[in-house]
Amino acid sequence: MKKNLLIGFIMLFATLFATSAVMAEMPGSDADALWRYISKTSPYQKWSFWPDHLGMQEGRAPHGPKHKVYVNAKALAAETPPLEYGSIQVKENFNMAGELKAITVMYKIKDYNPADGDWFWVKYSPDGKAAKAGKPAGCIGCHGTRAKNDFVIVHDFK
């Protein structure tokens, strides 16, 4: 009985510890806070790919000739647009030699930019320095062609 109780407490503690990143407060529209979240609190490399866009894929300008797109659980759970607030899509952008050149992020924040899907956009260097952040016209212009798909280009919702 004591052994089962001890095992139960260990499992409870492990579950609470494992879910702490998921339960962590989401950052606001701050590029540095978002980088800390996707690189430390909830490392994006541990997230999933869109089911119809797995692993390394051919890309196009401005993202580069190759890319990988990771999505957090909130984004992955979306069956129809719009995505839930807190959804994040991270795209690793590679050159032809397979070198990581940039990391671009779409992060859905309630009331951030309703006219353009409430997406907060950031382009990072591979070491996490933000080059562009906020509402870049180039990001919105290109992804806006898929506004009915909640600005997501690489995945089609049902």
ABEGO torsion letter per residue (X at the ends): XAAAAAAAAAAAAAAAAAAAAAABBBBBBBAAAAAAAAAAABBAAABBBBAABBEBBBBBOAAEABBBBBBBAAAAABABOBBBBGBBBBBBBBBAAGBBABBBBBBBBBGABAAAGGBBBBBBBAAGBBABBEBBAAAAAAAAAAAAAGGBAABBBX
